[in-house]
Structures are given as structure tokens and as C-alpha cells.
């Protein structure tokens, strides 16, 4: 389903290590969290609050809000609009999250 575009090796081939649902992944530093999720094989990043149906990144440009995840303990973050950074901890959202 997800396939990165092959491109010539450049100085921007830096990688970062992030945690996705407890598992470590090395991903290109230029990826968004949504791209990292898709590259890791995840098909869904949250379960809907009403039915619990799995939802995954859809528009990849911040319009649909189907890619909401918890990042470093903060819920309801748009994965497609958030660049990865070293040490980031990403967890799927399960239903509706309330801010403390």
C-alpha cells in the first residue's frame, strides 16, 4: 500500500529513531509521523470514538483528521502534519481522548 519514492542518496538521508506503540523504528528524518506509521506497516493509527472502527492516514495534508495519534503523551496530534524527531513516542488513539 505505501511505497516510498526512490531518490538519489543525498545529505538529507539522515535517520531518526522513534517508538511506535512501544516498538523502535529507524525512519528517514524528513518523514512525517503518518509516513513513518505507514512505512512501519501500520494500517490504522486510531480507533474511532463512536464505533471503534480503525482509521488511518487518508489525506496526508491535515484536512481529514483521520491520523490523530498520541505523541509523547499528548493526545489528538495530527500525524500527517508532525515531523518525526529522535526519541519521539507515538501511540495509537483509542476512542476519544480528553486533555488533562
Number of C-alpha atoms within 10 A of each C-alpha: 6 12 8 8 6 6 6 6 7 7 5 9 11 11 16 16 17 21 17 20 13 10 10 14 16 14 23 17 17 16 19 20 27 26 23 23 26 19 17 16 10 16 15 18 26 24 21 16 13 8 8 12 12 16 18 22 25 14 12 18 12 16 12 12 19 22 28 27 27 21 21 13 10 15 18 19 18 23 28 26 17 15 15 25 18 13 12 16 20 25 19 22 23 17 15 14 13 8 7 4
